[in-house]
Amino acid sequence: MLNKLVISLIALTFCVIGSSANAEVIAAIELGSKGVKVRVIDINTKAGDSEAVAEYKIIYKANSNPGIIDGAKDGFLTTEGIERGAKAVAEHLNVLRKYDPVYSVIVASTSLDLYNNRPVLERRIRELSGIDVKLISGPEEIYYAMRTSIRPRLESRSMLLDIGSGNTKLGFHTRNNARRFESFTVDYGTANLAKKALERGGDYSITLAKIIDEEIRPVIRKELASVGGYANIRRRIYMEGGTPWAVSSFSKPLEINKPYTYLNVSDVRRTAQRFASADWSAPDLPQYAEDGISEVLDVFPPHKRELQAGSALLVAVLEEIKADTRQIIFNRDGGWVIGYLMANYLNEQK
C-alpha cells in the first residue's frame, strides 16, 4: 500500500517562459489508467556545471478519456479497453504531426502498474504507433511533478499532492536526507476508489466514506507519524492530477484560463459537496469557462461517480495533513510528464 522513496536523480530546474528565440518543440503523451494527456512544449535549454536548466512554454495540450480501465476485473484490462487506449494514442500522435516535434515520448503512469496485462497495452500501442512505451516509478513521478508544479523559489516551503486515477502521491523537498526530498504513495486514486465503492454496493456515499476511513486515512497517518513535514502548516500545498483539476475548475471557473488557481479547504469541501449532490450547474459563464467545465465533464462523466470519489479523497488527504490554514494552489501548466519529457530530452542532448 505504501511505496517509500528510494531514488537518486540529477538536479534539474524547469521554468515557464513566455517566448524563446532558440526553442525546440518536444512532445509527450502520458498514458494513465483512466485518461490520456498530451503536452507539446517549446524548450530552451542551457547547462551549468552541476545542473541542467530548461525554460519552456506549453504550445498545445489535450486530455481524453478512452476508458482504458472500464470493465477491468481482477487486475486485468479488457481487450476493448486496451484497444480504446491504443487508438486514442494513435489519434493524438496524428495531431502532433503538425507540430513536427524534434523529440517525442509515450510514457505510462504508475496507475497502470495495478494491471497485470499492461504489457499487452504497450505492445498494441507499439503496433499502432511504432513507438515504445516508457515506464516511470512512483518516486520519479512525484519528483518531476514537484519540479514543474512548484516555483523554484518556493520549493523549500512547499509540498505537492497528486491525485491521479489509480493512486495518490505526496512529496516535499527537504535537507534532512541524502535524497533531498520525501515522497510516498497510497494505492487509491479517483477511478479505482470509485470502482471499489460501486462494487461493494450499498449507499454510495456511506461506502465511499467507509473505504476512506478504514483503508486510506490509516496509511496516511502511519506515514505522517514518521515524517512530520507533510503536516507543516508553513508549507504551501501545490496540487496536480485529474481531481484537483476538476475541483479547481468548478470552484473558480473564471480562473480556468489562468496558470494558477488559489484555493482553501473551504473551497474544496464546498465543491466536493456539489459533486456528492450531482450539482453540475455553472450558469452565466463566459465561453472559455463554459468550455473548461465541459472538458472536465468529458473526462469525468457524472454517471461514473468518480468526481464524488476523487473529491472526497482530496478532502480526506487535506484534513490529514492539517491544511485548514494553508494555501492550496493548482498549477495548470505543471505535471510530471512535462518534467519527465524535458529531463529525458536533456539527457539525450548530452
C-alpha positions as CSV (number, residue, x, y, z in Angstrom):
1,M,0.0,0.0,0.0
2,L,2.9,2.4,0.6
3,N,5.9,2.9,-1.6
4,K,8.8,4.7,0.1
5,L,11.0,6.9,-1.9
6,V,14.3,5.2,-2.9
7,I,15.9,7.2,-5.7
8,S,18.7,9.5,-6.7
9,L,18.1,11.9,-9.6
10,I,20.2,14.6,-11.4
11,A,19.4,18.1,-10.2
12,L,17.1,19.8,-12.8
13,T,15.4,23.2,-12.8
14,F,12.4,24.0,-15.0
15,C,11.0,27.4,-15.5
16,V,8.0,28.6,-17.5
17,I,8.7,31.3,-20.1
18,G,6.7,33.5,-22.4
19,S,8.9,33.0,-25.5
20,S,12.3,31.8,-26.6
21,A,14.3,32.6,-29.6
22,N,16.2,29.3,-29.7
23,A,13.4,27.0,-28.6
24,E,12.8,23.5,-29.9
25,V,9.5,21.6,-29.9
26,I,9.2,18.4,-28.0
27,A,6.1,16.4,-27.1
28,A,4.9,13.8,-24.6
29,I,1.8,11.5,-24.3
30,E,1.0,10.4,-20.8
31,L,-0.9,7.2,-20.5
32,G,-2.9,6.7,-17.4
33,S,-5.3,4.0,-16.3
34,K,-8.2,6.5,-16.9
35,G,-7.1,9.2,-19.4
36,V,-4.5,10.1,-22.0
37,K,-2.8,13.5,-21.8
38,V,-0.8,15.3,-24.5
39,R,1.7,18.1,-23.9
40,V,3.7,19.9,-26.6
41,I,6.2,22.5,-25.4
42,D,8.8,24.9,-26.7
43,I,12.0,24.2,-24.8
44,N,15.1,26.3,-24.5
45,T,18.0,24.6,-22.7
46,K,21.2,25.6,-21.1
47,A,23.5,23.6,-18.8
48,G,25.8,24.6,-16.0
49,D,28.5,22.5,-14.3
50,S,26.2,20.9,-11.7
51,E,22.7,21.1,-13.1
52,A,20.6,21.4,-16.3
53,V,18.3,24.3,-16.7
54,A,15.3,24.2,-19.0
55,E,12.9,27.0,-19.9
56,Y,9.6,26.0,-21.5
57,K,6.3,27.2,-22.9
58,I,3.3,25.0,-23.4
59,I,2.0,25.4,-27.0
60,Y,-0.5,22.6,-27.1
61,K,-2.3,20.4,-24.5
62,A,-5.2,17.9,-24.7
63,N,-6.9,15.4,-22.5
64,S,-9.0,12.5,-23.5
65,N,-10.8,9.7,-21.6
66,P,-10.8,6.5,-23.7
67,G,-11.9,4.4,-20.8
68,I,-8.9,2.1,-20.6
69,I,-9.9,0.6,-17.3
70,D,-13.6,0.3,-18.0
71,G,-14.7,-3.2,-17.3
72,A,-11.3,-4.2,-15.8
73,K,-11.6,-7.1,-13.4
74,D,-9.2,-9.0,-11.1
75,G,-6.3,-6.8,-12.1
76,F,-6.7,-7.3,-15.9
77,L,-7.7,-4.8,-18.5
78,T,-10.3,-5.8,-21.1
79,T,-9.4,-6.3,-24.7
80,E,-11.8,-3.5,-25.6
81,G,-10.2,-1.1,-23.0
82,I,-6.7,-1.9,-24.4
83,E,-7.9,-1.2,-28.0
84,R,-9.5,2.1,-27.0
85,G,-6.4,3.3,-25.2
86,A,-4.1,2.3,-28.1
87,K,-6.3,4.0,-30.7
88,A,-6.5,7.2,-28.6
89,V,-2.7,7.3,-28.5
90,A,-2.6,6.9,-32.3
91,E,-5.1,9.7,-32.8
92,H,-3.1,12.0,-30.6
93,L,0.1,11.2,-32.5
94,N,-1.7,12.2,-35.7
95,V,-2.4,15.6,-34.2
96,L,1.2,16.0,-33.0
97,R,2.5,15.7,-36.6
98,K,1.6,19.3,-37.4
99,Y,3.9,20.5,-34.6
100,D,6.8,18.4,-36.0
101,P,8.5,17.8,-32.6
102,V,12.2,17.0,-32.6
103,Y,11.7,14.6,-29.8
104,S,8.6,12.6,-28.6
105,V,7.9,10.2,-25.8
106,I,5.0,8.0,-24.7
107,V,5.1,7.2,-21.0
108,A,2.8,5.1,-18.8
109,S,2.0,6.4,-15.3
110,T,2.2,4.2,-12.2
111,S,-1.6,3.9,-12.1
112,L,-1.2,1.2,-14.8
113,D,1.0,-0.8,-12.6
114,L,-2.1,-2.2,-11.0
115,Y,-3.0,-4.2,-14.1
116,N,-1.2,-7.5,-14.9
117,N,-1.7,-7.2,-18.7
118,R,-0.3,-3.7,-19.0
119,P,2.4,-5.2,-21.4
120,V,-0.4,-6.1,-23.8
121,L,-1.5,-2.5,-23.9
122,E,2.1,-1.4,-24.5
123,R,2.5,-3.9,-27.4
124,R,-0.7,-2.7,-29.0
125,I,0.4,0.9,-28.8
126,R,3.7,0.0,-30.4
127,E,1.9,-1.8,-33.2
128,L,-0.3,1.2,-34.0
129,S,2.4,3.9,-33.4
130,G,5.8,2.3,-33.9
131,I,6.9,3.9,-30.6
132,D,7.8,2.0,-27.4
133,V,6.1,3.0,-24.2
134,K,8.4,4.1,-21.4
135,L,7.7,3.4,-17.8
136,I,8.1,5.6,-14.7
137,S,8.3,4.9,-11.0
138,G,6.2,6.5,-8.2
139,P,9.2,8.4,-6.8
140,E,10.1,9.7,-10.3
141,E,6.5,10.9,-10.8
142,I,6.5,12.9,-7.6
143,Y,10.0,14.3,-8.3
144,Y,9.2,15.5,-11.8
145,A,5.8,16.8,-10.6
146,M,7.5,19.0,-7.9
147,R,10.0,20.3,-10.4
148,T,7.3,21.5,-12.8
149,S,4.4,22.5,-10.5
150,I,6.3,24.4,-7.7
151,R,8.0,27.7,-8.3
152,P,11.8,27.2,-7.7
153,R,12.0,30.0,-5.1
154,L,9.2,28.3,-3.1
155,E,10.4,24.7,-3.2
156,S,11.8,24.7,0.3
157,R,8.5,25.7,1.9
158,S,6.0,23.9,-0.3
159,M,4.7,20.3,-0.9
160,L,2.9,18.5,-3.7
161,L,-0.3,16.5,-3.6
162,D,-1.1,14.5,-6.8
163,I,-4.4,12.6,-7.0
164,G,-4.4,10.5,-10.2
165,S,-6.8,7.9,-11.4
166,G,-5.0,4.9,-9.7
167,N,-3.0,6.4,-6.8
168,T,-2.3,9.4,-4.6
169,K,1.2,10.8,-4.1
170,L,2.6,13.3,-1.7
171,G,6.1,14.8,-1.6
172,F,8.2,17.7,-0.4
173,H,11.8,19.0,-0.6
174,T,13.9,18.6,2.5
175,R,17.5,18.9,3.6
176,N,17.1,16.2,6.2
177,N,18.1,13.2,4.0
178,A,20.5,12.5,1.2
179,R,17.8,12.3,-1.4
180,R,16.8,15.9,-0.6
181,F,13.1,15.1,-0.8
182,E,10.4,12.9,0.8
183,S,7.6,11.1,-1.1
184,F,5.1,8.3,-0.5
185,T,2.2,6.8,-2.5
186,V,-1.2,5.4,-1.5
187,D,-2.7,2.9,-3.9
188,Y,-6.0,4.6,-4.2
189,G,-6.9,7.3,-6.8
190,T,-10.1,8.7,-8.3
191,A,-11.0,5.9,-10.6
192,N,-10.1,2.8,-8.6
193,L,-11.7,4.3,-5.5
194,A,-15.0,4.9,-7.3
195,K,-14.9,1.5,-8.8
196,K,-14.4,-0.2,-5.5
197,A,-17.2,1.7,-3.8
198,L,-19.6,0.8,-6.6
199,E,-18.6,-2.8,-6.5
200,R,-19.2,-3.0,-2.7
201,G,-22.7,-1.7,-3.2
202,G,-25.0,-0.1,-0.6
203,D,-25.4,3.6,-0.3
204,Y,-22.5,5.0,-2.4
205,S,-21.6,7.9,-0.1
206,I,-21.6,5.7,3.0
207,T,-19.5,3.0,1.3
208,L,-17.1,5.7,0.0
209,A,-16.6,7.2,3.4
210,K,-16.0,3.8,4.9
211,I,-13.2,2.9,2.5
212,I,-11.6,6.2,3.0
213,D,-11.8,6.0,6.8
214,E,-10.7,2.3,7.1
215,E,-8.2,1.9,4.3
216,I,-6.8,5.3,3.3
217,R,-6.6,7.5,6.3
218,P,-4.6,4.9,8.3
219,V,-2.0,4.6,5.6
220,I,-1.6,8.4,5.5
221,R,-1.4,8.6,9.3
222,K,1.2,6.0,9.5
223,E,3.4,8.0,7.1
224,L,2.8,11.3,8.9
225,A,3.8,9.7,12.2
226,S,7.3,9.0,10.8
227,V,7.7,12.1,8.6
228,G,6.4,15.3,10.0
229,G,7.0,17.6,7.0
230,Y,3.7,16.9,5.3
231,A,1.6,18.5,8.1
232,N,3.9,21.5,8.4
233,I,1.4,24.4,8.4
234,R,4.1,26.7,6.9
235,R,4.2,24.6,3.7
236,R,2.1,25.7,0.7
237,I,0.2,22.8,-0.9
238,Y,0.5,22.5,-4.7
239,M,-1.9,20.1,-6.4
240,E,-2.0,18.2,-9.6
241,G,-4.0,15.4,-11.1
242,G,-7.4,14.9,-12.5
243,T,-9.4,15.5,-9.3
244,P,-7.6,18.7,-8.4
245,W,-8.1,19.9,-12.0
246,A,-11.8,19.3,-11.7
247,V,-12.2,20.8,-8.2
248,S,-10.2,23.9,-9.2
249,S,-12.3,24.3,-12.4
250,F,-15.6,24.1,-10.6
251,S,-14.5,26.1,-7.6
252,K,-13.3,29.0,-9.6
253,P,-14.4,28.7,-13.2
254,L,-13.4,32.3,-14.1
255,E,-9.7,31.3,-13.4
256,I,-9.7,28.4,-15.9
257,N,-7.6,30.3,-18.4
258,K,-5.0,31.3,-15.7
259,P,-2.0,29.2,-14.9
260,Y,-2.6,29.2,-11.2
261,T,-5.8,28.7,-9.2
262,Y,-5.6,29.6,-5.4
263,L,-7.9,27.7,-3.1
264,N,-8.5,26.9,0.5
265,V,-10.0,23.9,2.2
266,S,-13.4,25.5,2.4
267,D,-13.4,25.8,-1.4
268,V,-12.5,22.2,-1.8
269,R,-15.2,21.0,0.7
270,R,-17.9,23.1,-0.9
271,T,-17.1,21.7,-4.4
272,A,-16.9,18.1,-3.0
273,Q,-20.4,18.6,-1.6
274,R,-21.6,19.8,-5.0
275,F,-20.2,16.7,-6.7
276,A,-21.8,14.5,-4.0
277,S,-25.2,16.0,-4.7
278,A,-24.6,15.9,-8.5
279,D,-24.8,19.7,-8.9
280,W,-23.1,20.4,-12.2
281,S,-24.6,23.8,-12.7
282,A,-22.4,26.6,-13.9
283,P,-24.7,29.5,-15.0
284,D,-23.8,32.7,-16.8
285,L,-20.2,31.9,-17.5
286,P,-18.1,33.3,-20.4
287,Q,-17.4,30.9,-23.2
288,Y,-13.8,30.0,-22.1
289,A,-15.1,28.9,-18.7
290,E,-18.1,27.0,-20.2
291,D,-15.6,25.2,-22.4
292,G,-13.4,24.4,-19.4
293,I,-16.3,23.0,-17.4
294,S,-17.4,20.9,-20.4
295,E,-13.9,19.4,-20.8
296,V,-14.0,18.3,-17.1
297,L,-17.3,16.5,-17.6
298,D,-16.0,14.9,-20.8
299,V,-13.1,13.3,-18.9
300,F,-15.3,12.6,-15.8
301,P,-18.8,11.6,-16.9
302,P,-21.1,12.1,-13.9
303,H,-22.7,8.7,-14.1
304,K,-19.3,7.0,-13.1
305,R,-19.4,8.8,-9.7
306,E,-15.6,9.4,-10.0
307,L,-15.7,13.1,-9.1
308,Q,-17.5,12.3,-5.9
309,A,-14.9,9.7,-5.0
310,G,-11.9,11.9,-6.0
311,S,-13.1,15.0,-4.2
312,A,-13.9,13.0,-1.0
313,L,-10.4,11.6,-1.2
314,L,-8.9,15.0,-1.7
315,V,-10.8,16.4,1.3
316,A,-9.6,13.5,3.5
317,V,-6.0,14.0,2.5
318,L,-6.2,17.7,3.1
319,E,-7.7,17.1,6.6
320,E,-5.0,14.6,7.5
321,I,-2.1,17.0,6.5
322,K,-3.8,19.8,8.5
323,A,-4.5,22.0,5.5
324,D,-7.2,24.3,7.0
325,T,-4.9,27.3,7.4
326,R,-2.7,26.6,4.4
327,Q,-2.7,28.0,0.9
328,I,-3.6,25.5,-1.8
329,I,-2.5,26.0,-5.4
330,F,-3.4,24.2,-8.6
331,N,-0.9,24.7,-11.4
332,R,-2.5,24.1,-14.8
333,D,0.8,24.3,-16.6
334,G,2.6,21.8,-14.4
335,G,2.6,18.0,-14.4
336,W,5.1,15.2,-14.0
337,V,5.0,14.3,-17.7
338,I,6.5,17.7,-18.6
339,G,9.4,17.2,-16.2
340,Y,9.9,13.7,-17.4
341,L,9.9,14.8,-21.0
342,M,12.4,17.6,-20.5
343,A,14.7,15.5,-18.4
344,N,14.8,12.7,-21.0
345,Y,15.4,15.2,-23.8
346,L,18.2,16.9,-21.9
347,N,19.9,13.5,-21.2
348,E,19.7,12.7,-24.9
349,Q,21.2,16.0,-25.8
350,K,24.2,15.2,-23.5
